[in-house]
Amino acid sequence: MVEHVRGGQLFDSFAADYDRFSRLEPPRIANWLLTQLPAHAGRALDAGCGSGRHTSALAAHFDKVIGIDISAPLIDIARQRSGPNARYVVSDLMAFADPDGFDLVFSSTTLHHMPDLEGALVRLRGLVRPGGTAILIDNVASRPTPPRWVHVLGALRDVPGDIARVGARKAGWLLKFRTSPAWLRHLASDCYLTRQAFEHRYGAIFPEARFESLGYAHGLVWEKKTPRLLRGVMRFAESPRKRCQAEPSPTQRRRREILPK
Ligand SMILES: C[S@@+](CC[C@H](N)C(=O)[O-])C[C@H]1O[C@@H](n2cnc3c(N)ncnc32)[C@H](O)[C@@H]1O
């Protein structure tokens, strides 16, 4: 299991702080996600769900949501807030399987932890039901691992905006967390793609996907086509209901009039 993980285990040591950080961050990804959700709300997966900030948002739109994460401490926190239609599982993304599949497969800022990115993308694609959607978001940068000072400068730059958004006390806490040795050590193990490389590598596995720039991250939206045979079966299954509801054609009406009752 461990060979699939890069930097993932590091979250265990600061799970409570990451949870607080993730809930104080501007909800840019969450807001965008809500505009992209498919109309059909069945089952959703949040792969690398952390403490479940997006999983709980998805639970408001889907009948059933499963959040998976390799970090047991983060899953413990997520479970404390879990609603009746959300389930959390400690699992490596590379080991997770589900025979029923999902109407939405979602992942946010997790895939840069996967040493075998293509393998992870193929696995996620396989979990999408025919007619379902994949929405994958990950950090992008102009170089794979930005140096420490870039993160520190970014944290300082965000202070005035954070004060206006969440107040001085929480902004102070955000600055402390984002410049803490534990968080900076974690960031030093991250490995990001450029936007172009993201579109190239994700697009090879998800052909005809749509991409969107989301500030420090990039997003993919992909719909899995329903195979022609399955479309035929679905039409056939629906046809009696359609016949009942349809108006009789002029020929059918004439026939009914002339045939003996
Ligand atoms: C930056 S956090 C994002 C968490 C969550 N998606 C969010 O937006 O708050 C990355 C997450 O990926 C998880 N992770 C890393 N490697 C993983 C793997 N192989 N399988 C499942 N989760 C993994 C980490 O434990 C962590 O919770």
The ligand as a Tripos MOL2 file, in Angstrom:
@<TRIPOS>MOLECULE
LIG
   27    29     1     0     0
SMALL
NO_CHARGES

@<TRIPOS>ATOM
      1 C1         -4.4970   18.4760    0.2200 C.3       1 LIG1
      2 S1         -5.4010   17.2040    0.9660 S.3       1 LIG1
      3 C2         -7.0210   17.4550    0.2110 C.3       1 LIG1
      4 C3         -8.1230   16.9230    1.0530 C.3       1 LIG1
      5 C4         -9.5390   17.2640    0.5580 C.3       1 LIG1
      6 N1         -9.7800   16.7900   -0.7780 N.3       1 LIG1
      7 C5         -9.7770   18.7450    0.6390 C.2       1 LIG1
      8 O1         -9.9190   19.3860   -0.3980 O.co2     1 LIG1
      9 O2         -9.8060   19.2590    1.7610 O.co2     1 LIG1
     10 C6         -4.8460   15.7290    0.1650 C.3       1 LIG1
     11 C7         -5.4750   14.4830    0.7270 C.3       1 LIG1
     12 O3         -5.0700   13.3580   -0.0380 O.3       1 LIG1
     13 C8         -4.9680   12.2520    0.8380 C.3       1 LIG1
     14 N2         -4.1850   11.2000    0.1580 N.ar      1 LIG1
     15 C9         -2.8850   11.2310   -0.1930 C.ar      1 LIG1
     16 N3         -2.5250   10.0900   -0.8030 N.ar      1 LIG1
     17 C10        -3.6540    9.3160   -0.8600 C.ar      1 LIG1
     18 C11        -3.9280    8.0170   -1.3760 C.ar      1 LIG1
     19 N4         -2.9810    7.2770   -1.9610 N.pl3     1 LIG1
     20 N5         -5.1850    7.5390   -1.2620 N.ar      1 LIG1
     21 C12        -6.1750    8.2740   -0.6600 C.ar      1 LIG1
     22 N6         -5.9470    9.5120   -0.1410 N.ar      1 LIG1
     23 C13        -4.7190   10.0270   -0.2430 C.ar      1 LIG1
     24 C14        -4.3290   12.8500    2.0740 C.3       1 LIG1
     25 O4         -4.4530   12.0460    3.2190 O.3       1 LIG1
     26 C15        -5.0840   14.1730    2.1620 C.3       1 LIG1
     27 O5         -6.2410   14.0730    2.9250 O.3       1 LIG1
@<TRIPOS>BOND
     1     1     2 1
     2     2     3 1
     3     2    10 1
     4     3     4 1
     5     4     5 1
     6     5     6 1
     7     5     7 1
     8     7     8 2
     9     7     9 1
    10    10    11 1
    11    11    12 1
    12    11    26 1
    13    12    13 1
    14    13    14 1
    15    13    24 1
    16    14    15 ar
    17    14    23 ar
    18    15    16 ar
    19    16    17 ar
    20    17    18 ar
    21    17    23 ar
    22    18    19 1
    23    18    20 ar
    24    20    21 ar
    25    21    22 ar
    26    22    23 ar
    27    24    25 1
    28    24    26 1
    29    26    27 1
@<TRIPOS>SUBSTRUCTURE
     1 LIG1         1 GROUP 0 **** ****
